[in-house]
Amino acid sequence: LAQAALASGKPVFVDKVLAETVADSEAMVELAERHGTPIMSSSALRFASELEQLLAGLAGPVESVFSRGFGNWAGYGIHTLAPALRVLGRPVQRVRDTGDAHARLVTLDAGDVRAFIEVRSAENQQEAVPWQVGILSANRYHVATVTRYEEFYENLMRAVLEFFCTRVSPIPVTEMLDS
């Protein structure tokens, strides 16, 4: 569906992940680059107000990250993954999944920093495992729980509008491919 838009040269926003496979995502990025088309893709949770505040309050470099949330991996995993990728701020070199169908436990190895992703599904998943991000910095964990749902959509829309105006994505292509 995105081929015609990516060939247009106009900024293209793709909600959540670029594609279902790495090969398809890479093909989309290559098509965008060939046509000089700026591209942006993300989950709205990357722009959670709670995450913005958490990042602003860090006293030192990121030493480790955890992100947890709810839902099945195929539909909701990206929402838990996006904040962790933002905090990592560097390409992922290796991925390891040691979870099962109801509790995905994924480690993202970005070289000097790792992110630990936990996505659980159950009848009471929202109450039991709310979206939460923790950052180890200066030997202290700084943790935020996402509760202001309407704000992350507003923040995403602001970022998309800025992207359309400037043609510069706030999200590196490497991060979009890691998603």
Backbone as CSV, one residue per row, in Angstrom:
resi,resn,N_x,N_y,N_z,CA_x,CA_y,CA_z,C_x,C_y,C_z
1,LEU,0.809,-1.203,0.000,0.000,0.000,0.000,0.850,1.264,0.000
2,ALA,2.026,1.201,0.567,2.845,2.403,0.708,3.698,2.716,-0.521
3,GLN,3.766,1.802,-1.479,4.674,1.997,-2.613,4.432,3.301,-3.361
4,ALA,3.196,3.602,-3.692,2.903,4.834,-4.443,3.270,6.061,-3.610
5,ALA,2.940,6.044,-2.331,3.259,7.184,-1.467,4.770,7.345,-1.330
6,LEU,5.495,6.246,-1.179,6.944,6.311,-1.010,7.649,6.769,-2.281
7,ALA,7.015,6.591,-3.409,7.594,7.046,-4.682,7.266,8.510,-4.969
8,SER,6.447,9.140,-4.127,5.967,10.502,-4.384,6.969,11.597,-4.027
9,GLY,7.891,11.304,-3.144,8.809,12.334,-2.675,8.244,13.165,-1.535
10,LYS,6.984,12.952,-1.195,6.352,13.688,-0.087,6.513,12.889,1.203
11,PRO,6.625,13.562,2.351,6.789,12.840,3.617,5.670,11.809,3.834
12,VAL,6.070,10.622,4.285,5.125,9.522,4.508,5.239,9.053,5.955
13,PHE,4.099,9.037,6.653,4.038,8.473,7.998,3.333,7.129,7.908
14,VAL,3.965,6.090,8.470,3.384,4.751,8.523,3.130,4.439,9.988
15,ASP,1.879,4.202,10.356,1.538,3.938,11.754,2.153,2.626,12.230
16,LYS,2.700,2.658,13.407,3.293,1.535,14.132,4.525,0.970,13.447
17,VAL,4.496,-0.157,12.818,5.687,-0.710,12.175,5.620,-0.472,10.671
18,LEU,6.788,-0.414,10.055,6.828,-0.215,8.606,6.156,-1.374,7.876
19,ALA,6.505,-2.598,8.256,5.970,-3.787,7.589,6.066,-4.970,8.542
20,GLU,5.509,-6.078,8.119,5.508,-7.262,8.983,6.824,-8.021,8.965
21,THR,7.648,-7.808,7.944,8.923,-8.512,7.874,10.056,-7.507,7.726
22,VAL,11.240,-7.931,8.129,12.422,-7.080,7.990,12.681,-6.802,6.510
23,ALA,12.552,-7.824,5.673,12.803,-7.651,4.239,11.858,-6.610,3.640
24,ASP,10.574,-6.663,3.992,9.618,-5.680,3.474,9.920,-4.283,3.999
25,SER,10.313,-4.188,5.269,10.674,-2.890,5.853,11.890,-2.310,5.145
26,GLU,12.903,-3.130,4.924,14.104,-2.668,4.224,13.782,-2.227,2.807
27,ALA,12.880,-2.940,2.133,12.475,-2.562,0.771,11.771,-1.203,0.778
28,MET,10.952,-0.955,1.805,10.267,0.330,1.911,11.265,1.466,2.126
29,VAL,12.237,1.248,2.987,13.249,2.267,3.249,14.061,2.530,1.987
30,GLU,14.420,1.485,1.271,15.189,1.643,0.032,14.394,2.432,-1.000
31,LEU,13.101,2.132,-1.135,12.235,2.856,-2.076,12.135,4.326,-1.679
32,ALA,11.969,4.596,-0.401,11.900,5.978,0.086,13.206,6.712,-0.212
33,GLU,14.324,6.069,0.065,15.622,6.707,-0.189,15.826,6.974,-1.679
34,ARG,15.430,6.031,-2.518,15.586,6.184,-3.970,14.817,7.387,-4.499
35,HIS,13.671,7.676,-3.894,12.814,8.773,-4.357,12.944,10.039,-3.507
36,GLY,13.868,10.031,-2.547,14.040,11.201,-1.691,12.830,11.476,-0.827
37,THR,12.147,10.410,-0.439,10.927,10.523,0.362,11.251,10.359,1.844
38,PRO,11.016,11.384,2.641,11.199,11.214,4.090,10.147,10.234,4.628
39,ILE,10.555,9.404,5.562,9.648,8.391,6.109,9.728,8.420,7.636
40,MET,8.591,8.166,8.276,8.502,8.119,9.737,7.529,7.014,10.111
41,SER,7.888,6.231,11.128,7.009,5.177,11.612,7.262,4.972,13.099
42,SER,6.175,4.847,13.869,6.320,4.616,15.303,4.982,4.306,15.946
43,SER,5.073,3.714,17.110,3.929,3.618,18.013,3.811,4.956,18.741
44,ALA,2.602,5.334,19.067,2.382,6.585,19.799,3.026,6.558,21.188
45,LEU,3.235,5.384,21.754,3.816,5.303,23.100,5.251,5.798,23.160
46,ARG,5.912,5.894,22.034,7.251,6.486,21.994,7.194,7.941,22.461
47,PHE,6.016,8.549,22.346,5.830,9.964,22.664,5.041,10.181,23.960
48,ALA,4.980,9.172,24.818,4.255,9.304,26.089,4.829,10.446,26.917
49,SER,3.969,11.277,27.476,4.400,12.402,28.321,5.236,11.917,29.498
50,GLU,4.852,10.786,30.046,5.586,10.234,31.182,7.028,9.887,30.783
51,LEU,7.218,9.402,29.567,8.559,9.092,29.077,9.356,10.373,28.851
52,GLU,8.693,11.398,28.310,9.353,12.696,28.114,9.893,13.208,29.449
53,GLN,9.069,13.163,30.490,9.479,13.641,31.816,10.613,12.789,32.382
54,LEU,10.521,11.495,32.180,11.540,10.578,32.670,12.895,10.897,32.033
55,LEU,12.915,11.064,30.719,14.156,11.361,30.010,14.734,12.718,30.427
56,ALA,13.866,13.684,30.646,14.318,15.029,31.041,14.961,15.026,32.421
57,GLY,14.590,14.079,33.275,15.094,14.058,34.644,16.321,13.196,34.874
58,LEU,16.891,12.615,33.825,18.053,11.748,34.008,19.291,12.560,34.376
59,ALA,20.085,12.009,35.295,21.287,12.698,35.759,22.548,12.215,35.054
60,GLY,22.449,11.149,34.298,23.629,10.592,33.635,23.230,9.760,32.446
61,PRO,24.195,9.064,31.865,23.887,8.240,30.692,23.017,7.032,31.053
62,VAL,22.325,6.510,30.054,21.479,5.328,30.223,22.383,4.108,30.368
63,GLU,22.175,3.356,31.441,22.958,2.145,31.699,22.180,0.891,31.325
64,SER,20.860,0.947,31.460,19.997,-0.195,31.176,18.565,0.322,31.073
65,VAL,17.721,-0.439,30.379,16.324,-0.045,30.171,15.431,-1.259,30.373
66,PHE,14.270,-1.046,30.971,13.232,-2.068,30.904,11.935,-1.399,30.480
67,SER,11.144,-2.146,29.770,9.839,-1.664,29.332,8.882,-2.826,29.439
68,ARG,7.752,-2.588,30.071,6.761,-3.667,30.193,5.389,-3.151,29.805
69,GLY,4.581,-4.095,29.365,3.240,-3.738,28.947,2.394,-4.974,28.726
70,PHE,1.255,-4.757,28.105,0.264,-5.831,27.998,-0.161,-6.075,26.558
71,GLY,-0.834,-7.209,26.389,-1.398,-7.566,25.094,-0.613,-8.677,24.429
72,ASN,-1.166,-9.158,23.315,-0.418,-10.167,22.581,0.714,-9.495,21.817
73,TRP,1.807,-10.215,21.628,3.005,-9.645,21.027,2.733,-9.091,19.630
74,ALA,2.017,-9.839,18.809,1.786,-9.430,17.417,1.032,-8.097,17.324
75,GLY,0.092,-7.862,18.207,-0.700,-6.641,18.135,-0.219,-5.513,19.021
76,TYR,0.344,-5.842,20.179,0.686,-4.825,21.170,2.174,-4.744,21.509
77,GLY,2.957,-5.679,21.056,4.380,-5.669,21.376,5.070,-4.377,20.986
78,ILE,4.704,-3.804,19.846,5.329,-2.571,19.374,5.137,-1.433,20.364
79,HIS,4.014,-1.421,21.078,3.755,-0.340,22.032,4.715,-0.400,23.220
80,THR,5.120,-1.584,23.607,6.072,-1.738,24.699,7.497,-1.581,24.183
81,LEU,7.723,-1.981,22.960,9.039,-1.897,22.333,9.448,-0.452,22.021
82,ALA,8.518,0.365,21.546,8.838,1.723,21.081,9.503,2.603,22.144
83,PRO,8.998,2.657,23.382,9.683,3.481,24.386,11.109,2.993,24.657
84,ALA,11.303,1.683,24.683,12.637,1.142,24.943,13.597,1.509,23.817
85,LEU,13.143,1.420,22.572,13.998,1.791,21.445,14.367,3.269,21.505
86,ARG,13.411,4.096,21.897,13.704,5.528,22.017,14.778,5.776,23.065
87,VAL,14.658,5.122,24.206,15.633,5.306,25.273,17.004,4.770,24.853
88,LEU,17.026,3.615,24.186,18.308,3.062,23.730,19.040,4.059,22.842
89,GLY,18.324,4.609,21.865,18.906,5.626,20.999,20.040,5.149,20.123
90,ARG,20.135,3.861,19.910,21.191,3.299,19.064,20.676,2.006,18.452
91,PRO,21.255,1.583,17.343,20.772,0.358,16.687,20.925,-0.879,17.569
92,VAL,19.974,-1.772,17.443,20.009,-3.045,18.150,20.890,-4.000,17.353
93,GLN,21.800,-4.676,18.047,22.714,-5.598,17.387,22.237,-7.045,17.469
94,ARG,21.488,-7.352,18.520,21.047,-8.728,18.716,19.742,-8.728,19.496
95,VAL,18.856,-9.667,19.174,17.568,-9.817,19.852,17.473,-11.240,20.376
96,ARG,17.018,-11.370,21.619,16.844,-12.700,22.203,15.477,-12.760,22.876
97,ASP,14.653,-13.729,22.491,13.313,-13.917,23.055,13.309,-15.200,23.862
98,THR,13.074,-15.074,25.163,13.035,-16.253,26.032,11.650,-16.458,26.632
99,GLY,10.660,-15.787,26.094,9.312,-15.880,26.641,8.482,-16.970,26.004
100,ASP,7.183,-16.900,26.299,6.226,-17.826,25.706,5.034,-17.029,25.181
101,ALA,3.976,-17.688,24.776,2.841,-17.019,24.133,2.163,-15.984,25.035
102,HIS,2.179,-16.188,26.349,1.491,-15.270,27.257,2.433,-14.309,27.985
103,ALA,3.723,-14.540,27.873,4.694,-13.673,28.535,5.943,-13.593,27.670
104,ARG,5.982,-12.595,26.802,7.152,-12.408,25.949,8.217,-11.677,26.757
105,LEU,9.399,-12.228,26.794,10.533,-11.632,27.490,11.657,-11.503,26.461
106,VAL,11.893,-10.290,26.018,12.809,-10.052,24.912,13.945,-9.150,25.394
107,THR,15.161,-9.525,25.050,16.332,-8.712,25.346,16.834,-8.089,24.053
108,LEU,17.017,-6.782,24.071,17.597,-6.061,22.946,19.014,-5.676,23.348
109,ASP,19.978,-6.156,22.609,21.388,-5.875,22.889,21.847,-4.792,21.927
110,ALA,22.160,-3.622,22.468,22.634,-2.506,21.650,24.116,-2.255,21.924
111,GLY,24.834,-3.296,22.266,26.265,-3.168,22.540,26.528,-2.850,23.987
112,ASP,26.663,-1.580,24.300,26.977,-1.174,25.664,25.754,-1.046,26.564
113,VAL,24.554,-1.102,25.988,23.313,-0.978,26.759,22.340,-2.055,26.292
114,ARG,21.582,-2.583,27.240,20.547,-3.564,26.896,19.188,-3.054,27.361
115,ALA,18.171,-3.489,26.633,16.789,-3.206,27.022,16.088,-4.537,27.218
116,PHE,15.306,-4.627,28.259,14.564,-5.832,28.581,13.083,-5.522,28.424
117,ILE,12.439,-6.240,27.523,11.050,-5.986,27.159,10.195,-7.125,27.693
118,GLU,9.118,-6.766,28.385,8.192,-7.751,28.954,6.780,-7.397,28.488
119,VAL,6.153,-8.321,27.767,4.787,-8.112,27.288,3.963,-9.318,27.720
120,ARG,2.938,-9.063,28.533,2.129,-10.151,29.086,0.674,-10.009,28.650
121,SER,0.026,-11.165,28.457,-1.398,-11.147,28.099,-2.186,-12.023,29.068
122,ALA,-3.344,-11.511,29.473,-4.258,-12.207,30.378,-5.553,-11.406,30.435
123,GLU,-6.560,-11.963,31.057,-7.838,-11.249,31.187,-7.681,-9.891,31.863
124,ASN,-6.819,-9.809,32.863,-6.634,-8.570,33.629,-5.323,-7.867,33.262
125,GLN,-4.909,-8.012,32.027,-3.593,-7.525,31.613,-3.366,-6.027,31.849
126,GLN,-4.351,-5.188,31.583,-4.153,-3.746,31.760,-3.916,-3.370,33.214
127,GLU,-4.622,-4.018,34.119,-4.436,-3.735,35.538,-3.142,-4.353,36.063
128,ALA,-2.823,-5.554,35.593,-1.675,-6.285,36.117,-0.346,-5.785,35.559
129,VAL,-0.332,-5.380,34.297,0.922,-5.007,33.649,0.721,-3.733,32.834
130,PRO,0.591,-2.591,33.496,0.432,-1.346,32.743,1.721,-1.021,31.985
131,TRP,1.609,-0.166,30.966,2.811,0.241,30.246,3.713,1.018,31.188
132,GLN,4.942,0.566,31.274,5.899,1.143,32.208,7.298,1.105,31.587
133,VAL,8.069,2.137,31.861,9.448,2.211,31.386,10.339,2.526,32.574
134,GLY,11.463,1.827,32.661,12.440,2.079,33.699,13.809,2.269,33.075
135,ILE,14.536,3.240,33.586,15.868,3.545,33.070,16.839,3.550,34.237
136,LEU,17.887,2.752,34.127,18.965,2.778,35.104,19.967,3.834,34.644
137,SER,20.169,4.845,35.478,21.094,5.936,35.175,21.698,6.415,36.489
138,ALA,23.000,6.571,36.517,23.707,6.978,37.728,23.390,6.026,38.886
139,ASN,23.319,4.747,38.556,23.076,3.674,39.524,21.743,3.799,40.259
140,ARG,20.759,4.462,39.627,19.410,4.578,40.190,18.396,4.281,39.086
141,TYR,17.336,3.568,39.443,16.248,3.353,38.491,15.285,4.526,38.537
142,HIS,14.954,5.019,37.390,13.949,6.066,37.207,12.823,5.395,36.429
143,VAL,11.614,5.390,37.000,10.515,4.608,36.442,9.303,5.491,36.208
144,ALA,8.636,5.249,35.084,7.396,5.967,34.774,6.348,4.960,34.313
145,THR,5.135,5.151,34.776,3.997,4.352,34.335,3.110,5.238,33.471
146,VAL,2.776,4.755,32.293,1.958,5.532,31.358,0.502,5.476,31.804
147,THR,-0.055,6.644,32.099,-1.455,6.731,32.528,-2.244,7.751,31.710
148,ARG,-1.550,8.688,31.085,-2.224,9.757,30.342,-2.272,9.386,28.858
149,TYR,-3.170,8.450,28.548,-3.257,7.866,27.210,-3.511,8.902,26.120
150,GLU,-4.385,9.868,26.369,-4.706,10.844,25.330,-3.501,11.690,24.955
151,GLU,-2.589,11.886,25.885,-1.438,12.740,25.622,-0.455,12.118,24.641
152,PHE,-0.257,10.791,24.685,0.724,10.240,23.748,0.219,10.311,22.318
153,TYR,-1.096,10.246,22.111,-1.623,10.438,20.746,-1.438,11.889,20.298
154,GLU,-1.707,12.831,21.188,-1.504,14.245,20.860,-0.040,14.517,20.537
155,ASN,0.861,13.958,21.344,2.290,14.162,21.123,2.741,13.537,19.802
156,LEU,2.206,12.368,19.487,2.520,11.738,18.197,2.064,12.630,17.055
157,MET,0.838,13.148,17.134,0.323,13.990,16.048,1.153,15.258,15.886
158,ARG,1.618,15.836,16.998,2.512,17.001,16.911,3.808,16.629,16.179
159,ALA,4.357,15.471,16.536,5.603,15.020,15.899,5.387,14.751,14.408
160,VAL,4.251,14.172,14.045,3.954,13.897,12.633,3.791,15.204,11.863
161,LEU,3.076,16.171,12.444,2.914,17.467,11.775,4.260,18.159,11.588
162,GLU,5.104,18.114,12.605,6.446,18.692,12.498,7.235,17.983,11.392
163,PHE,7.111,16.670,11.332,7.766,15.870,10.287,7.275,16.292,8.905
164,PHE,5.958,16.450,8.745,5.417,16.867,7.446,5.935,18.252,7.050
165,CYS,6.091,19.141,8.026,6.568,20.506,7.736,8.071,20.551,7.450
166,THR,8.854,19.817,8.218,10.315,19.906,8.101,10.921,18.841,7.196
167,ARG,10.176,17.748,6.958,10.661,16.611,6.185,11.768,15.849,6.913
168,VAL,11.892,16.089,8.235,12.914,15.423,9.047,12.209,14.579,10.106
169,SER,12.423,13.272,10.063,11.811,12.384,11.043,12.549,12.458,12.367
170,PRO,11.814,12.497,13.488,12.473,12.468,14.796,12.981,11.071,15.152
171,ILE,12.672,10.106,14.293,13.024,8.718,14.558,14.023,8.253,13.502
172,PRO,15.202,7.805,13.914,16.172,7.323,12.931,15.637,6.094,12.190
173,VAL,16.031,5.962,10.936,15.603,4.815,10.128,16.021,3.522,10.800
174,THR,17.194,3.492,11.435,17.640,2.262,12.105,16.652,1.838,13.187
175,GLU,16.079,2.808,13.894,15.080,2.486,14.923,13.801,1.966,14.292
176,MET,13.400,2.566,13.172,12.190,2.079,12.483,12.392,0.639,12.018
177,LEU,13.585,0.326,11.553,13.877,-1.044,11.114,13.964,-2.004,12.307
178,ASP,14.423,-1.514,13.453,14.487,-2.347,14.653,13.090,-2.706,15.167
179,SER,12.110,-1.862,14.872,10.742,-2.122,15.324,10.168,-3.297,14.601
